[in-house]
Amino acid sequence: MHPIVTAILWETAVEHYVEQLIDLTEPDANQIYNLSIEGAREILRTGNPSNVLQIEGSFALVARTGKTVRMARSLDRPLRYFLAKQKDGPALVVADRIDTIYEWLKTAGLDAQFHPSYTRMVPAHHIVELQLIGCPDPDPVYTRFFTPEPHALAPNLDQIGSAYIAALADEIAQWLRAIPAEEPVGVSFSGGIDSGSVFLATYHVMRKLGMNPGRLKAFVLDFGSGPDLDQARTFLDSLGLGLFLEPVEADISALSAAETIRITEDYKPLDIESATMALALCRGIRGRYPDWRYLIDGDGGDENLKDYPIEENPELTIRSVVNNQMLYQEGWGVGKIKHSLTYSGGLSRSYTRTYAPHCRYSFKGFSPFTRPKVVAVAEAIPFVELTQYDVAKLYELKGAIVSRGIAAFTGLQMPVFPKRRFQHGALPADTLRQKLPFRETEYRKQFLSLYM
């Protein structure tokens, strides 16, 4: 795919002023259901946030009108930019990866201006507007295009579960319809609540739409010592669906934090652990099935239902978790002192743990939990009423909501197991951290060394 490069010449009586927009994104990587790529760009070009919300699917878009550039992305894919200075005017370089930007700057002889921390991430759910002026550097303007109504649902777990899984199933159905009928579908599976609900909803939707469920497989990563394989087998066997399980064996000696850091372009330890497991799974599937393309997973399910151990993060309290809009999806929020301009925050930052491994092995990945209509139901849950700020009650909610919703939608009684992170199900935590030392400062140094 060749980059899209646009340049407009602005002239005055005394100087020639050239602004460049170098769009290195890949249009074919977008998965938009209701519009052409150019139609979606035209919506973004107007800057109307309510119209941008109507773009259905996964996207990372750039649009220009004169000196005004607007960028927007969905939660499940990164979008970065860098403003370089030239004698004749600025050059705005936009791509999904830091190293892509860096390589272009090298070819243009502008790499001396580069540092990875000077790149900027477009935060999910926002239009970022930038003026192509070179000096002084322009400040971006952020306009939110997705603002779900908080705590709008009644505190009824059956109703909440039904609404949540119905939204999930609608997104899965839309995705399945867009896939060629002969293509197989793989679920990144552990038997946990998120991957379990995605598998069961996908299986049910395929049958409901008259699709062949024989196209479906539940891929579980197996290093020979992790608890996920037994959990996955128990989950599916209890529902008479054990024939869909396919273990993907991996070798612990092949795990490399350095490789993961290079591929994800990040250094947060938990995300490096998760992405290392995702790379192992993708590598194993690709080795077994050279032509497999479509994977679906449950990334974002923990964020939606606020199912992370609060006690592991000294910055958090249950009040901050349940009262801050989309805290786990977006971090502390655009414009806040803790929001990283280089990386964004929350899942908006960390989704590279899933996106980058999929890209590395040429998979088209998808998580329905990242879609606005599903997130909107999650944000509408009255967490305060349901928990009364009790941490134990918060941790119980996810299993209660999702299992009720799956039962209502599919008629199946989904097993609910205690929460366990993906990476700690593939390998015991102690074993994993012997291979991937849990030190953010070291990971950060490794990342920066890529550009030294």
Summary of the structure (lengths in Angstrom):
residues: 452
radius of gyration: 22.2
end to end distance: 28.3
largest distance: 78.1
contacts: 1499
relative contact order: 0.14
helix: 46%
strand: 18%
